[in-house]
Amino acid sequence: MDVRPMIARAFSMKATDVHLTTGKAPYFRIDGELLPQENLGIVDGESIIASVKDILEENGKPFDTKKKEIDFSFTVAGNIRVRGNFYYERGNPTLALRLIPRKIRSIEELGLPEILKDVADQEYGLILVAGPTGSGKSTTIAAMIDFLNAKYPYHIITIEDPIEYIFESKRSLIHQRELEKDTNSFVDGLKYALRQDPDVILVGEMRDLDTMSLALTAAETGHIVFATVHTNSAATAPERIVDVFPAHQQRQVTLQLANTLRAVLYQRLLPKKGGGMIAIIEIMIGTPGVSNLIREGKLHQLDSLIQTGAKYGMIHFDDAIISAYRKGLITKETALDYARNPEEVARKL
């Protein structure tokens, strides 16, 4: 089994993900729903292994039979970038594939808020993008970085696991580094990035204390740092970072965050009216008010500040949902299903 024709087929059907499970038909995720593709037959475990081995060897990586999970990326038909994860389920080979368009779409093409240009256009500081897996975080960050790429003669370094979007240098010089292939860890990549004359650094994910510490230092020392975090709102991102550190370091980290945090975006993909998906984005801007609350440790008040910060470009998640509904982009049912406070949203609708 060669997965490439299947990926091309899934791409033509506007699928975002392909799941291959031993003994089952392939599943495509289309408009957020997982749908079995019975006409494609039953997936064979040995074929999954053979296909992954072939892709890895093409990319100069050996297939390590001792590993139970393997991340990788590759390109199909010259225009479909694929991020793959090979794993085992009850001892059977399984494969999850995320389809990423080769072309990096602009902020306008994605229909994202125009203020994201101002968010990206900083002298220095930390810009966080939060949200669950599969919420389009990488797509949003790619659009912002490509905006800078077209506008400034920057040196942009990305550290990713694996590389997803492939950037082409415009006014900027871009170097993309992949874990294991180009650097051993996010920590190593970040540590040495500071010696590589960067203006902008993308950290694919802030997973641990050391990565977070280095990202804060980079933002503090005059660099624009983009990173993703896993939180369920923009307001909880600072607390998520602070809580990773031991108690004796939390005060220092709080001060670093207060001085460097420029914005937190939280997003989810919702079913779009008429088909497709739409990104709903909550925005917290690092205003003096936000910085003061972080500095004083009053992180529980950040959500209220977002709700009253419209004049600074902030938008609360439920307000973003209401705005999308009023523009005819989502149904009322979708709005209520995804709202944090369905009763309040229902009242406003």
ABEGO torsion letter per residue (X at the ends): XBAAAAAAAAAAAGBABBBBBBGBBBBBBBGGBBBBBAAAEBBBAAAAAAAAAAAAAAAGBBBBAABABBBBBBBBGGABBBBBBBBBBGGBBBBBBBBBBABBBBAAAAGBBAAAAAAABBABEBBBBBEBBGAGAAAAAAAAAAAAAAABBBBBBBBBOBBBBBBBBBABBBBBBBBGAABABAAAAAAAAAAAGBABBBBABBABAAAAAAAAAAAAAGBBBBBBBBBABAAAAAAAAAAABBAAAAAAAAAAAAAABABBBBBBBBBBBGEEBBBBBBBBBBBAAAAAAAAAGBAAAAAAAAAAAAAAGBBBAAAAAAAAAAAGABBAAAAAAABABAAAAAAAX
